[in-house]
C-alpha cells in the first residue's frame, strides 16, 4: 500500500497545483474537508449517490467562479483525499483481506484514469463517478463482479408487488431465513467490473461476500435488483442462467419488483437477440430482487472454498 499512497500524494499535489493556478483561494473558499464532512453525515440506508444540497451549491459556485473542468479537478481531489484516509476508514470496518486487496486495485485504476482524458466523468450527475467516489469513501466495497453497499435494506413494499403468493412466501422468508429487512448488503453493477462478470467470477465474488458476512454478523444477507433474475432471461439467453441459478441453489429468494417497459436498466444493451425480441414486442424486461440470507449464502460458498480460494487470492493480487 505504500506505493499506492505515494501515487495518491503525487496525483493530489499535481491536481492541487492545477486548481490553485486557476484560482489561488478556491480550496480555501471551498475546503475539501467540508465536502467530506457533508458526505459522511449521511447515516441512512442505501443511497450511495447521496449528494447534500450544500454540496450541490458548492459545485454551482465553483463552476461560476472557474469552469466545469476545474470542478472536475476539485472532485478528483475529493476522491484522492478520501483515498488517503482509507487506512482509518477501513480500520473502522470489518473488512477481509480479499476485499482490501480489491480496494487497492481499484484505487490504482482510478488514479490511472485521472491522468487520461475523461472530460465530463467527474461530475455528480455521472453514476459511474458516484460509484467510484463511493469506493473512495468506503460506502461501496469492490467484490469482483459488482459493488456492494455497506449498509442497505430491503423495502417491505416488496411483499406487495406480486399478489398473495409473494406476500405469504416473502413474509415467511424474512421472518425465518432473512431475520428482518435490514441491514443488508446491496449489490450494484459497475462497468469497470465487467471482466469478472462470469459464472466463476460471480462465485469468487460470493466467496468475498461470505468473508464479509462472517466478519459482520449483524448484516442479514445480500440483495440485488436486476433484469437478469427474470425467469424469461434464462430462456432467451441461456448463457446468463447462472445469474439466477447460483442464488437459487443456495436457497435465495427472488421477488418480482416491476416491469421495465422502457428497458431502462440495461436488459437489451449488450444483446442483439434480446433487443430484437424487445423491439418486436416479444420480450418486455422485468425487474426482480434477489435476497440471500447470510447463513444460506455462507453455507453455499463452502463447496467452492477449497477449489477456488487460491484462485481468489491470485485474482486479487
C-alpha positions in Angstrom: 0.0 0.0 0.0 3.0 2.4 0.5 3.5 2.7 -3.3 -0.2 3.4 -3.7 -0.2 6.1 -1.1 2.8 7.7 -2.9 0.8 7.7 -6.1 -2.1 9.3 -4.3 0.0 12.0 -2.8 1.8 12.8 -6.2 -1.5 12.9 -8.1 -3.1 15.0 -5.3 -0.2 17.5 -5.4 -0.5 17.9 -9.2 -4.2 18.4 -9.2 -4.0 20.9 -6.3 -1.4 22.9 -8.3 -3.7 22.9 -11.3 -6.6 24.2 -9.2 -4.5 26.9 -7.5 -3.2 28.1 -10.8 -6.7 28.8 -12.0 -7.8 30.4 -8.7 -5.4 30.5 -5.7 -8.1 30.8 -3.0 -10.6 28.2 -4.3 -9.6 25.5 -1.9 -9.7 27.9 1.0 -13.2 29.1 0.0 -14.4 25.5 -0.6 -12.4 23.3 1.8 -12.3 19.6 0.7 -12.8 18.6 4.3 -16.2 20.4 4.4 -17.4 18.2 1.5 -16.1 15.1 3.2 -17.9 16.0 6.4 -21.1 16.6 4.5 -21.0 13.3 2.8 -20.0 11.5 6.0 -23.0 13.0 7.7 -25.4 10.6 5.9 -26.1 7.7 8.2 -29.1 6.2 6.4 -29.6 3.0 4.4 -28.6 2.7 0.7 -28.2 5.9 -1.4 -24.5 5.6 -2.4 -25.2 8.7 -4.5 -26.2 10.9 -1.5 -25.5 14.4 -2.5 -26.3 17.1 0.1 -27.9 20.3 -1.0 -25.0 22.3 0.4 -22.6 20.3 -1.8 -24.7 20.9 -4.8 -24.5 24.6 -4.1 -20.7 24.3 -3.8 -20.5 22.7 -7.2 -22.5 25.5 -8.8 -20.4 28.2 -7.2 -17.1 26.6 -8.3 -18.4 26.5 -11.9 -19.5 30.1 -11.7 -16.0 31.1 -10.3 -14.0 28.9 -12.7 -15.2 26.2 -15.1 -16.7 22.7 -15.2 -13.1 21.5 -15.9 -11.9 22.9 -12.5 -14.9 21.4 -10.8 -13.9 18.0 -12.2 -10.4 18.6 -10.8 -11.9 19.5 -7.5 -13.9 16.3 -7.5 -10.8 14.3 -8.3 -9.1 15.9 -5.3 -12.1 14.9 -3.2 -11.7 11.3 -4.3 -7.9 11.3 -3.6 -8.4 12.8 -0.1 -10.9 10.1 0.7 -8.4 7.5 -0.6 -5.7 9.0 1.7 -8.0 8.2 4.7 -8.6 4.6 3.6 -6.4 3.2 6.4 -8.5 4.9 9.0 -11.8 4.2 7.3 -11.0 0.5 6.8 -9.9 0.2 10.4 -13.4 1.3 11.4 -15.0 -1.5 9.4 -14.5 -5.3 9.4 -13.1 -6.0 6.0 -11.4 -9.2 4.9 -8.1 -9.2 3.2 -9.7 -10.4 -0.1 -11.7 -7.1 -0.2 -8.9 -4.8 0.9 -6.8 -6.1 -1.9 -9.5 -5.1 -4.4 -9.7 -1.6 -2.9 -6.0 -1.2 -3.7 -6.5 -2.4 -7.3 -9.5 0.0 -7.8 -7.6 3.0 -6.4 -4.8 2.3 -8.8 -7.3 2.1 -11.7 -8.9 5.4 -10.6 -5.5 7.2 -10.5 -4.6 5.9 -13.9 -7.9 7.2 -15.3 -7.4 10.6 -13.7 -4.3 11.0 -15.8 -6.3 10.3 -19.0 -8.8 12.4 -20.9 -12.2 11.8 -19.3 -13.8 15.1 -19.6 -17.3 15.0 -18.2 -16.8 12.0 -16.0 -16.0 13.6 -12.6 -19.4 15.1 -12.0 -22.1 14.2 -9.5 -24.6 13.7 -12.4 -22.5 10.8 -13.6 -23.5 7.5 -11.9 -20.1 5.8 -12.6 -18.3 8.6 -10.9 -20.6 8.3 -7.9 -19.7 4.6 -7.7 -16.0 5.3 -7.8 -16.4 8.0 -5.2 -18.5 5.6 -3.1 -15.5 3.2 -3.1 -13.1 6.1 -2.1 -15.3 6.9 0.9 -15.8 3.2 1.8 -19.6 3.4 1.3 -19.2 0.9 -1.5 -17.0 -2.2 -1.4 -15.5 -3.8 -4.5 -16.2 -7.6 -4.5 -15.3 -8.6 -8.1 -18.4 -8.8 -10.3 -20.2 -6.0 -8.6 -20.0 -3.3 -5.9 -21.6 -3.8 -2.5 -23.2 -1.1 -0.5 -22.0 -1.5 3.1 -25.4 -0.5 4.7 -28.7 -1.0 2.9 -32.0 -2.8 3.4 -34.9 -4.4 1.6 -38.1 -2.4 1.4 -41.1 -4.1 3.0 -43.2 -3.0 0.0 -41.6 -5.8 -2.0 -44.1 -8.2 -0.3 -47.0 -6.4 -2.0 -45.6 -6.4 -5.6 -46.9 -9.7 -6.9 -50.1 -10.9 -5.2 -50.8 -13.0 -2.2 -48.2 -15.7 -3.0 -45.3 -13.3 -2.8 -46.8 -11.8 0.3 -47.1 -15.1 2.1 -43.8 -16.7 1.0 -41.9 -13.4 1.4 -43.2 -12.8 4.9 -42.1 -16.3 5.9 -38.7 -15.8 4.3 -38.0 -12.6 6.1 -39.3 -14.0 9.4 -37.4 -17.3 9.3 -34.4 -17.0 6.8 -33.8 -13.3 6.5 -34.5 -12.4 10.1 -35.8 -9.0 9.1 -35.4 -6.3 6.4 -32.2 -4.5 7.4 -29.3 -4.2 7.3 -28.5 -6.0 4.1 -25.5 -5.6 1.7 -26.9 -4.3 -1.6 -25.2 -5.1 -4.9 -24.7 -2.6 -7.8 -23.3 -3.1 -11.3 -20.2 -1.1 -12.3 -18.8 -1.0 -15.8 -15.1 -1.5 -14.8 -16.0 -4.9 -13.3 -17.4 -6.5 -16.5 -14.3 -8.7 -16.8 -15.3 -10.5 -13.6 -18.9 -10.9 -14.9 -18.8 -14.6 -15.5 -20.1 -17.7 -13.7 -16.7 -18.3 -12.0 -16.3 -14.5 -11.4 -19.5 -14.5 -9.5 -18.6 -17.4 -7.4 -15.3 -15.6 -6.4 -17.4 -12.6 -5.6 -19.8 -14.6 -3.4 -16.7 -16.0 -1.6 -15.6 -12.5 -0.8 -19.1 -11.6 0.3 -19.2 -14.7 2.6 -15.9 -13.4 4.1 -17.6 -10.1 4.8 -20.7 -11.7 6.3 -18.6 -13.8 8.6 -16.9 -10.7 9.9 -20.1 -8.7 10.2 -22.7 -10.9 11.9 -25.2 -8.0 12.2 -25.7 -8.0 8.4 -28.6 -10.2 7.5 -27.5 -11.1 3.9 -27.4 -9.5 0.4 -29.9 -8.1 -2.0 -29.7 -7.2 -5.7 -32.4 -5.9 -8.1 -31.9 -6.6 -11.8 -33.5 -7.8 -15.0 -31.3 -10.9 -15.1 -33.2 -12.6 -12.3 -36.2 -12.6 -14.7 -37.0 -16.3 -15.5 -37.5 -15.5 -19.2 -33.9 -14.3 -19.5 -32.7 -17.9 -18.8 -34.8 -19.0 -21.8 -33.8 -16.2 -24.2 -30.1 -16.0 -23.1 -29.2 -19.4 -21.5 -25.6 -18.4 -21.0 -26.8 -16.0 -18.3 -28.9 -18.6 -16.5 -26.2 -18.9 -13.8 -27.0 -15.4 -12.6 -30.4 -16.7 -11.3 -29.4 -20.3 -10.7 -26.5 -19.8 -8.4 -28.5 -17.9 -5.7 -31.5 -20.3 -6.1 -29.1 -23.2 -5.5 -28.1 -21.5 -2.2 -31.8 -21.0 -1.1 -32.0 -17.4 -2.0 -35.4 -15.9 -2.6 -36.3 -13.9 -5.8 -39.1 -11.4 -5.7 -40.9 -9.7 -8.6 -40.4 -5.9 -8.5 -41.8 -4.2 -11.6 -42.0 -4.1 -15.4 -39.1 -2.4 -17.1 -41.1 -1.5 -20.2 -38.6 1.1 -21.5 -35.7 -1.3 -21.0 -34.0 1.4 -18.9 -31.9 -1.0 -16.8 -29.7 -2.5 -19.4 -31.6 -5.6 -20.4 -31.1 -5.1 -24.1 -27.9 -3.1 -24.0 -25.5 -6.0 -24.7 -27.7 -8.5 -26.6 -28.9 -8.2 -30.2 -31.3 -11.1 -29.6 -32.9 -9.5 -26.6 -33.1 -6.2 -28.4 -34.7 -7.7 -31.4 -37.3 -9.5 -29.3 -37.9 -6.3 -27.3 -38.5 -4.3 -30.5 -40.8 -6.9 -31.8 -42.8 -6.8 -28.7 -42.0 -10.4 -27.7 -39.9 -9.5 -24.7 -40.7 -7.0 -22.0 -38.0 -6.8 -19.4 -39.0 -7.3 -15.8 -37.1 -6.4 -12.6 -36.7 -8.9 -9.8 -35.0 -8.6 -6.5 -32.8 -11.4 -5.2 -32.4 -11.7 -1.4 -30.0 -14.2 0.0 -29.9 -14.8 3.8 -26.4 -14.7 5.3 -26.2 -18.3 6.6 -27.6 -19.7 3.4 -25.0 -17.8 1.3 -22.1 -18.7 3.6 -23.1 -22.4 3.5 -23.4 -22.4 -0.3 -20.0 -21.0 -0.8 -18.3 -23.7 1.3 -18.4 -26.1 -1.6 -16.1 -23.7 -3.5 -13.8 -22.6 -0.7 -11.1 -25.2 -1.2 -11.3 -25.3 -5.0 -11.4 -21.5 -5.6 -9.8 -19.9 -2.6 -6.3 -19.9 -4.1 -7.8 -18.6 -7.3 -9.4 -15.8 -5.5 -6.1 -14.8 -3.9 -4.3 -14.8 -7.3 -7.1 -13.0 -9.0 -6.9 -10.2 -6.4 -3.1 -9.8 -6.3 
